Amino acid sequence: MRQAWELDTNRKLLDESQMNCAQTHLFAADRRASEYSALRASAVKMRGLFERLRSCVNAQGMTGFVESLRSLAQSLGKWSTLACFHWLRILRKHRSL
């Protein structure tokens, strides 16, 4: 009788352990999927920004470049404006080399 009880207890513990393991794997898979989605969205946004920055660099002359960069900066917001003007200084320095 005791062996049957121990066997039943062990089977219940094994079932519970398997359920916990399955839930852990599901949670991990959900987390990875969420992280992937966020990373992909970020990569798509960055690609778009770099395409726009490339169009600024390819703009005709320095005036066209500055105006393209200013337009990009305005569309990105205040913080990004500072970043774009930082890029402008770097690119001006690079073009003068």
C-alpha positions in Angstrom: 0.0 0.0 0.0 2.8 2.4 0.9 4.6 1.7 -2.4 1.4 2.5 -4.4 1.1 5.8 -2.4 4.8 6.7 -3.1 4.4 5.8 -6.7 1.3 8.0 -7.0 3.0 10.9 -5.2 6.1 10.6 -7.4 3.9 10.5 -10.5 2.1 13.7 -9.3 5.4 15.4 -8.6 6.6 14.4 -12.1 3.5 15.7 -13.7 3.8 19.0 -11.8 7.5 19.3 -12.7 6.7 18.7 -16.4 3.9 21.4 -16.3 6.3 23.9 -14.6 9.0 23.1 -17.3 6.4 23.6 -20.1 5.3 26.9 -18.6 8.9 28.0 -18.2 9.5 27.2 -21.9 6.4 29.0 -23.0 7.2 32.1 -21.0 10.8 32.1 -22.4 9.5 31.7 -25.9 7.0 34.6 -25.4 9.7 36.8 -24.0 12.1 36.0 -26.9 9.3 36.7 -29.4 8.6 40.0 -27.7 12.2 40.9 -27.7 12.6 39.9 -31.4 9.6 42.0 -32.3 11.0 45.1 -30.5 14.4 44.5 -32.0 12.9 44.2 -35.5 10.8 47.3 -35.1 13.9 49.2 -33.9 15.9 47.9 -36.9 13.3 48.9 -39.3 13.1 52.4 -37.8 16.9 52.7 -37.8 17.1 51.6 -41.5 14.6 54.3 -42.4 16.6 56.9 -40.5 19.8 55.9 -42.1 18.1 56.0 -45.6 17.0 59.5 -44.8 20.4 60.4 -43.5 22.0 59.0 -46.7 19.6 61.2 -48.8 20.9 64.1 -46.8 24.5 63.2 -47.5 23.7 62.7 -51.2 21.9 66.1 -51.4 23.2 68.6 -54.0 25.8 70.9 -52.5 26.2 72.0 -48.9 23.0 74.0 -48.9 21.0 71.0 -50.0 22.7 68.9 -47.5 22.0 71.3 -44.6 18.4 71.7 -45.6 17.9 68.0 -46.0 19.5 67.4 -42.6 17.5 70.2 -41.0 14.3 68.6 -42.4 15.2 65.2 -41.1 16.1 66.7 -37.7 12.8 68.6 -37.4 10.9 65.4 -38.2 12.7 63.5 -35.5 12.1 65.9 -32.7 14.2 68.1 -30.3 16.6 65.4 -29.0 17.2 64.1 -32.5 17.8 67.6 -33.7 20.9 67.8 -31.5 22.0 64.4 -32.7 21.6 65.5 -36.4 23.6 68.7 -35.9 26.3 66.6 -34.2 26.3 64.4 -37.3 26.5 67.6 -39.4 29.6 68.7 -37.6 31.2 65.3 -38.0 30.3 65.1 -41.8 31.6 68.7 -42.4 34.9 67.8 -40.7 35.0 64.5 -42.8 34.3 66.4 -46.1 37.1 68.9 -45.3 39.7 66.2 -44.9 
